Amino acid sequence: MEILNQILPFSVSIITLIVGWLGGRRKSSAEVEVIKSDHAEKLLKLNDQYLIAPLTKRIDILSQKIQRLEQALSRISDCSDEKNCPVKNELKKQNK
């Protein structure tokens, strides 16, 4: 009986230690997941701010320029001065 009285407090201490360690491990795993999701969210915001938004703006500008070019090209046949047509002359320069 005396041995049981000596082993019991030691056993309870070890069980408490194991349960505390497991609980702390779960808590730190949850904290790591929260940190990962925060970093992922910040990364998405930075991508949008520094990559997507400027590229979208540039694409819009290029689309407008392409539309203007298409309009100019569609008017080539309407040019009355065939030899001095500015659009045809510019296209010939760029082909060379």
DSSP file (Angstrom, degrees, kcal/mol; ACC not computed):
  #  RESIDUE AA STRUCTURE BP1 BP2  ACC     N-H-->O    O-->H-N    N-H-->O    O-->H-N    TCO  KAPPA ALPHA  PHI   PSI    X-CA   Y-CA   Z-CA
    1    1 A M     >        0   0    0      0, 0.0     4,-2.1     0, 0.0     5,-0.2   0.000 360.0 360.0 360.0 -36.3    0.0    0.0    0.0
    2    2 A E  H  >  +     0   0    0      1,-0.2     4,-1.3     2,-0.2     5,-0.1   0.879 360.0  51.7 -64.0 -37.5    2.9    2.3    0.8
    3    3 A I  H  > S+     0   0    0      1,-0.2     4,-2.5     2,-0.2    -1,-0.2   0.897 107.7  52.7 -65.8 -40.5    4.3    1.8   -2.7
    4    4 A L  H  > S+     0   0    0      1,-0.2     4,-2.5     2,-0.2    -2,-0.2   0.891 106.9  52.7 -62.3 -40.2    0.9    2.7   -4.2
    5    5 A N  H  < S+     0   0    0     -4,-2.1    -1,-0.2     1,-0.2    -2,-0.2   0.801 113.2  44.3 -65.9 -28.8    0.9    5.9   -2.1
    6    6 A Q  H  X S+     0   0    0     -4,-1.3     4,-0.8    -3,-0.2    -2,-0.2   0.847 116.8  44.2 -83.1 -36.0    4.3    6.8   -3.5
    7    7 A I  H  X S+     0   0    0     -4,-2.5     4,-2.7     1,-0.2     5,-0.2   0.843 101.9  67.7 -77.7 -35.1    3.6    5.9   -7.1
    8    8 A L  H  X S+     0   0    0     -4,-2.5     4,-2.5     1,-0.2     5,-0.2   0.906 101.2  44.3 -57.8 -50.3    0.1    7.6   -7.3
    9    9 A P  H  > S+     0   0    0      0, 0.0     4,-2.1     0, 0.0    -1,-0.2   0.898 115.5  49.9 -62.6 -37.1    1.3   11.2   -7.0
   10   10 A F  H  X S+     0   0    0     -4,-0.8     4,-2.0     2,-0.2    -2,-0.2   0.913 111.7  48.1 -65.2 -42.1    4.1   10.5   -9.5
   11   11 A S  H  X S+     0   0    0     -4,-2.7     4,-2.6     2,-0.2     5,-0.2   0.900 110.6  50.8 -64.5 -43.1    1.6    8.9  -12.0
   12   12 A V  H  X S+     0   0    0     -4,-2.5     4,-2.6    -5,-0.2    -1,-0.2   0.902 109.7  51.3 -63.0 -40.4   -0.9   11.8  -11.6
   13   13 A S  H  X S+     0   0    0     -4,-2.1     4,-2.2    -5,-0.2    -2,-0.2   0.908 111.4  47.0 -62.8 -42.5    2.0   14.2  -12.4
   14   14 A I  H  X S+     0   0    0     -4,-2.0     4,-2.4     2,-0.2    -2,-0.2   0.913 112.6  48.8 -67.3 -42.4    3.0   12.3  -15.5
   15   15 A I  H  X S+     0   0    0     -4,-2.6     4,-2.6     2,-0.2     5,-0.2   0.918 112.2  49.1 -63.6 -42.9   -0.6   12.1  -16.7
   16   16 A T  H  X S+     0   0    0     -4,-2.6     4,-2.5     1,-0.2    -1,-0.2   0.899 110.8  51.1 -61.9 -40.9   -1.1   15.8  -16.1
   17   17 A L  H  X S+     0   0    0     -4,-2.2     4,-2.4    -5,-0.2    -2,-0.2   0.924 111.6  46.7 -62.3 -45.3    2.2   16.5  -18.0
   18   18 A I  H  X S+     0   0    0     -4,-2.4     4,-2.5     2,-0.2    -2,-0.2   0.922 113.5  47.6 -64.8 -45.4    1.1   14.4  -21.0
   19   19 A V  H  X S+     0   0    0     -4,-2.6     4,-2.4     1,-0.2    -1,-0.2   0.914 113.4  48.8 -63.4 -42.7   -2.4   16.0  -21.2
   20   20 A G  H  X S+     0   0    0     -4,-2.5     4,-2.5    -5,-0.2    -1,-0.2   0.896 111.0  50.3 -62.9 -41.0   -0.9   19.5  -20.9
   21   21 A W  H  X S+     0   0    0     -4,-2.4     4,-2.1     2,-0.2    -2,-0.2   0.920 111.4  47.7 -64.2 -44.3    1.6   18.8  -23.6
   22   22 A L  H  X S+     0   0    0     -4,-2.5     4,-2.2     2,-0.2    -2,-0.2   0.911 112.9  49.1 -63.3 -42.2   -1.0   17.4  -26.0
   23   23 A G  H  X S+     0   0    0     -4,-2.4     4,-2.2     1,-0.2    -2,-0.2   0.907 112.0  48.4 -63.7 -41.8   -3.3   20.4  -25.3
   24   24 A G  H  X S+     0   0    0     -4,-2.5     4,-2.5     1,-0.2    -1,-0.2   0.856 109.1  53.8 -66.0 -35.0   -0.4   22.8  -25.9
   25   25 A R  H  X S+     0   0    0     -4,-2.1     4,-2.1     2,-0.2    -2,-0.2   0.920 109.4  47.2 -65.5 -44.2    0.5   21.0  -29.1
   26   26 A R  H  X S+     0   0    0     -4,-2.2     4,-2.3     2,-0.2    -2,-0.2   0.907 112.3  51.1 -62.2 -42.0   -3.1   21.4  -30.4
   27   27 A K  H  X S+     0   0    0     -4,-2.2     4,-2.2     1,-0.2    -2,-0.2   0.922 111.0  46.4 -64.1 -44.5   -3.1   25.1  -29.4
   28   28 A S  H  X S+     0   0    0     -4,-2.5     4,-2.2     2,-0.2    -1,-0.2   0.858 110.5  53.8 -69.1 -32.8    0.2   25.8  -31.2
   29   29 A S  H  X S+     0   0    0     -4,-2.1     4,-2.0     2,-0.2    -1,-0.2   0.912 109.7  48.1 -64.0 -41.4   -1.0   23.9  -34.3
   30   30 A A  H  X S+     0   0    0     -4,-2.3     4,-2.0     2,-0.2    -2,-0.2   0.894 110.6  51.3 -65.2 -40.0   -4.1   26.1  -34.4
   31   31 A E  H  X S+     0   0    0     -4,-2.2     4,-2.3     1,-0.2    -2,-0.2   0.887 108.1  52.0 -64.2 -38.9   -2.0   29.2  -34.0
   32   32 A V  H  X S+     0   0    0     -4,-2.2     4,-2.6     1,-0.2    -1,-0.2   0.910 108.6  50.8 -63.5 -42.0    0.2   28.2  -36.8
   33   33 A E  H  X S+     0   0    0     -4,-2.0     4,-2.4     2,-0.2    -2,-0.2   0.893 109.7  50.3 -63.2 -40.2   -2.8   27.7  -39.1
   34   34 A V  H  X S+     0   0    0     -4,-2.0     4,-2.2     2,-0.2    -1,-0.2   0.919 111.3  48.5 -63.7 -43.4   -4.1   31.1  -38.2
   35   35 A I  H  X S+     0   0    0     -4,-2.3     4,-2.5     2,-0.2    -2,-0.2   0.909 110.6  51.4 -63.5 -42.2   -0.8   32.7  -39.0
   36   36 A K  H  X S+     0   0    0     -4,-2.6     4,-2.4     1,-0.2    -2,-0.2   0.919 110.7  47.6 -61.2 -43.9   -0.7   30.8  -42.3
   37   37 A S  H  X S+     0   0    0     -4,-2.4     4,-2.2     2,-0.2    -1,-0.2   0.881 111.0  51.8 -67.7 -36.1   -4.1   32.0  -43.3
   38   38 A D  H  X S+     0   0    0     -4,-2.2     4,-2.4     2,-0.2    -2,-0.2   0.922 111.3  47.2 -63.0 -43.8   -3.2   35.6  -42.3
   39   39 A H  H  X S+     0   0    0     -4,-2.5     4,-2.5     1,-0.2    -2,-0.2   0.896 111.1  51.1 -65.4 -39.9   -0.1   35.4  -44.5
   40   40 A A  H  X S+     0   0    0     -4,-2.4     4,-2.1     2,-0.2    -1,-0.2   0.910 110.7  49.0 -63.8 -41.0   -2.0   34.0  -47.4
   41   41 A E  H  X S+     0   0    0     -4,-2.2     4,-2.0     2,-0.2    -2,-0.2   0.914 112.1  48.0 -64.7 -43.0   -4.6   36.8  -47.1
   42   42 A K  H  X S+     0   0    0     -4,-2.4     4,-2.4     1,-0.2    -2,-0.2   0.889 110.1  53.1 -64.5 -38.6   -1.9   39.4  -47.0
   43   43 A L  H  X S+     0   0    0     -4,-2.5     4,-2.5     1,-0.2    -2,-0.2   0.903 108.0  50.2 -63.5 -41.4   -0.1   37.8  -50.0
   44   44 A L  H  X S+     0   0    0     -4,-2.1     4,-2.3     2,-0.2    -1,-0.2   0.900 110.7  49.4 -63.4 -40.5   -3.4   37.9  -52.0
   45   45 A K  H  X S+     0   0    0     -4,-2.0     4,-2.5     2,-0.2    -2,-0.2   0.912 112.0  48.1 -64.5 -42.1   -3.8   41.6  -51.2
   46   46 A L  H  X S+     0   0    0     -4,-2.4     4,-3.0     2,-0.2     5,-0.4   0.900 110.3  51.8 -66.0 -40.1   -0.3   42.4  -52.2
   47   47 A N  H  X>S+     0   0    0     -4,-2.5     5,-2.4     1,-0.2     4,-2.1   0.924 112.4  46.2 -59.8 -44.1   -0.7   40.5  -55.5
   48   48 A D  I  <>S+     0   0    0     -4,-2.3     5,-2.6     3,-0.2    -2,-0.2   0.917 116.8  44.3 -64.5 -43.0   -3.8   42.4  -56.2
   49   49 A Q  I  <5S+     0   0    0     -4,-2.5    -2,-0.2     1,-0.2    -1,-0.2   0.915 127.2  25.0 -70.0 -44.7   -2.2   45.8  -55.3
   50   50 A Y  I  <5S+     0   0    0     -4,-3.0    -3,-0.2    -5,-0.2    -2,-0.2   0.631 135.3  19.6-102.2 -14.7    1.1   45.4  -57.1
   51   51 A L  I  X5S+     0   0    0     -4,-2.1     4,-2.1    -5,-0.4     5,-0.2   0.742 122.3  38.9-117.0 -59.6    0.5   42.9  -59.9
   52   52 A I  I  ><S+     0   0    0     -5,-2.4     4,-2.7     1,-0.2     5,-0.2   0.934 115.4  48.3 -67.9 -48.7   -3.2   42.5  -60.9
   53   53 A A  H  ><S+     0   0    0     -5,-2.6     4,-2.2    -6,-0.3    -1,-0.2   0.937 115.1  43.8 -62.1 -48.6   -4.3   46.1  -60.6
   54   54 A P  H  > S+     0   0    0      0, 0.0     4,-2.4     0, 0.0    -1,-0.2   0.908 115.8  48.7 -63.5 -38.7   -1.4   47.6  -62.6
   55   55 A L  H  X S+     0   0    0     -4,-2.1     4,-2.6     2,-0.2    -2,-0.2   0.893 110.3  51.1 -67.2 -37.9   -1.6   44.8  -65.2
   56   56 A T  H  X S+     0   0    0     -4,-2.7     4,-2.2    -5,-0.2    -1,-0.2   0.913 110.8  48.8 -63.7 -42.0   -5.4   45.3  -65.6
   57   57 A K  H  X S+     0   0    0     -4,-2.2     4,-2.2    -5,-0.2    -2,-0.2   0.922 112.1  48.7 -62.7 -44.1   -4.9   49.0  -66.1
   58   58 A R  H  X S+     0   0    0     -4,-2.4     4,-2.5     1,-0.2    -2,-0.2   0.893 109.7  52.1 -64.1 -39.8   -2.2   48.3  -68.7
   59   59 A I  H  X S+     0   0    0     -4,-2.6     4,-2.4     2,-0.2    -1,-0.2   0.900 108.4  51.5 -63.0 -41.0   -4.5   45.8  -70.5
   60   60 A D  H  X S+     0   0    0     -4,-2.2     4,-2.1     2,-0.2    -2,-0.2   0.917 110.4  48.5 -62.0 -43.2   -7.3   48.4  -70.6
   61   61 A I  H  X S+     0   0    0     -4,-2.2     4,-2.1     1,-0.2    -2,-0.2   0.924 112.5  48.1 -62.5 -44.4   -4.9   51.0  -72.1
   62   62 A L  H  X S+     0   0    0     -4,-2.5     4,-2.4     1,-0.2    -1,-0.2   0.869 108.7  54.4 -65.2 -36.3   -3.7   48.5  -74.7
   63   63 A S  H  X S+     0   0    0     -4,-2.4     4,-2.3     2,-0.2    -1,-0.2   0.909 108.3  49.2 -63.3 -41.6   -7.3   47.5  -75.6
   64   64 A Q  H  X S+     0   0    0     -4,-2.1     4,-2.2     2,-0.2    -2,-0.2   0.908 111.3  49.4 -63.6 -41.5   -8.1   51.1  -76.2
   65   65 A K  H  X S+     0   0    0     -4,-2.1     4,-2.3     1,-0.2    -2,-0.2   0.892 110.0  50.9 -65.2 -38.7   -5.1   51.5  -78.5
   66   66 A I  H  X S+     0   0    0     -4,-2.4     4,-2.7     2,-0.2    -1,-0.2   0.899 109.0  51.5 -65.2 -40.3   -6.0   48.4  -80.4
   67   67 A Q  H  X S+     0   0    0     -4,-2.3     4,-2.3     2,-0.2    -2,-0.2   0.918 110.2  48.8 -62.1 -42.7   -9.5   49.7  -80.9
   68   68 A R  H  X S+     0   0    0     -4,-2.2     4,-2.3     1,-0.2    -2,-0.2   0.903 111.9  49.5 -63.5 -40.1   -8.1   53.0  -82.3
   69   69 A L  H  X S+     0   0    0     -4,-2.3     4,-2.7     2,-0.2    -2,-0.2   0.915 109.5  50.8 -64.9 -43.0   -5.8   51.1  -84.6
   70   70 A E  H  X S+     0   0    0     -4,-2.7     4,-2.0     1,-0.2    -1,-0.2   0.895 110.4  49.8 -62.3 -39.6   -8.6   48.9  -85.8
   71   71 A Q  H  X S+     0   0    0     -4,-2.3     4,-0.9     2,-0.2    -1,-0.2   0.918 111.3  48.8 -64.2 -42.5  -10.7   52.0  -86.6
   72   72 A A  H >< S+     0   0    0     -4,-2.3     3,-0.7     1,-0.2     4,-0.3   0.912 111.5  49.7 -63.9 -41.4   -7.8   53.6  -88.4
   73   73 A L  H >< S+     0   0    0     -4,-2.7     3,-1.2     1,-0.2     4,-0.4   0.855 105.6  56.4 -66.6 -34.1   -7.2   50.4  -90.5
   74   74 A S  H 3< S+     0   0    0     -4,-2.0     3,-0.3     1,-0.2    -1,-0.2   0.745 104.8  54.4 -70.1 -19.6  -10.9   50.1  -91.4
   75   75 A R  T XX S+     0   0    0     -4,-0.9     3,-0.8    -3,-0.7     4,-0.6   0.441  79.9  93.3 -92.3  -0.1  -10.7   53.7  -92.9
   76   76 A I  G X4 S+     0   0    0     -3,-1.2     3,-1.5    -4,-0.3    -1,-0.2   0.923  84.0  52.0 -59.1 -43.9   -7.8   52.9  -95.2
   77   77 A S  G 34 S+     0   0    0     -4,-0.4    -1,-0.3    -3,-0.3    -2,-0.1   0.743 105.3  57.4 -66.9 -20.7  -10.0   52.1  -98.1
   78   78 A D  G <4 S+     0   0    0     -3,-0.8     2,-0.3    -4,-0.1    -1,-0.3   0.562  76.8 115.3 -83.9  -9.3  -11.9   55.4  -97.5
   79   79 A C    <<  -     0   0    0     -3,-1.5     6,-0.1    -4,-0.6     3,-0.1  -0.467  51.6-161.9 -68.2 122.3   -8.7   57.5  -98.0
   80   80 A S  S    S+     0   0    0     -2,-0.3     2,-1.2     1,-0.2    -1,-0.2   0.828  79.3  63.2 -76.8 -32.4   -9.1   59.6 -101.1
   81   81 A D        -     0   0    0      1,-0.2     4,-0.3     3,-0.1    -1,-0.2  -0.748  65.5-179.3 -96.5  92.0   -5.4   60.3 -101.6
   82   82 A E  S >  S+     0   0    0     -2,-1.2     3,-0.5     1,-0.2    -1,-0.2   0.851  77.8  46.4 -63.9 -36.7   -4.0   56.9 -102.2
   83   83 A K  T 3  S+     0   0    0      1,-0.2    -1,-0.2    -3,-0.1    -2,-0.1   0.853 121.8  34.8 -75.7 -34.2   -0.4   58.0 -102.6
   84   84 A N  T 3  S+     0   0    0     -3,-0.1    -1,-0.2     4,-0.0    -2,-0.2   0.074  77.5 142.3-109.6  23.9   -0.3   60.3  -99.5
   85   85 A C    <>  -     0   0    0     -3,-0.5     4,-2.6    -4,-0.3     5,-0.2  -0.523  43.6-149.2 -66.6 119.2   -2.6   58.3  -97.2
   86   86 A P  H  > S+     0   0    0      0, 0.0     4,-2.2     0, 0.0     5,-0.2   0.853  93.6  50.9 -62.8 -34.7   -1.1   58.8  -93.8
   87   87 A V  H  > S+     0   0    0      2,-0.2     4,-2.3     1,-0.2     5,-0.2   0.944 112.6  44.9 -69.3 -46.2   -2.3   55.4  -92.5
   88   88 A K  H  > S+     0   0    0      1,-0.2     4,-2.3     2,-0.2    -1,-0.2   0.916 113.6  50.8 -63.1 -42.3   -0.9   53.5  -95.5
   89   89 A N  H  X S+     0   0    0     -4,-2.6     4,-2.1     1,-0.2    -1,-0.2   0.910 110.4  49.0 -63.1 -41.2    2.4   55.3  -95.3
   90   90 A E  H  X S+     0   0    0     -4,-2.2     4,-2.0    -5,-0.2    -1,-0.2   0.911 111.2  49.5 -65.1 -42.0    2.8   54.6  -91.6
   91   91 A L  H  X S+     0   0    0     -4,-2.3     4,-1.7     1,-0.2    -1,-0.2   0.874 109.3  52.1 -65.5 -36.1    2.0   50.9  -92.1
   92   92 A K  H  X S+     0   0    0     -4,-2.3     4,-1.5     2,-0.2    -1,-0.2   0.904 108.3  51.7 -65.9 -39.7    4.6   50.8  -95.0
   93   93 A K  H  < S+     0   0    0     -4,-2.1    -2,-0.2     1,-0.2    -1,-0.2   0.909 110.7  47.7 -61.9 -41.7    7.2   52.3  -92.7
   94   94 A Q  H  < S+     0   0    0     -4,-2.0    -1,-0.2     1,-0.2    -2,-0.2   0.808 106.9  56.4 -72.9 -28.5    6.6   49.8  -90.0
   95   95 A N  H  <        0   0    0     -4,-1.7    -1,-0.2     1,-0.3    -2,-0.2   0.850 360.0 360.0 -68.7 -33.4    6.7   46.9  -92.4
   96   96 A K     <        0   0    0     -4,-1.5    -1,-0.3    -5,-0.1    -2,-0.2   0.487 360.0 360.0 -74.5 360.0   10.2   47.9  -93.5
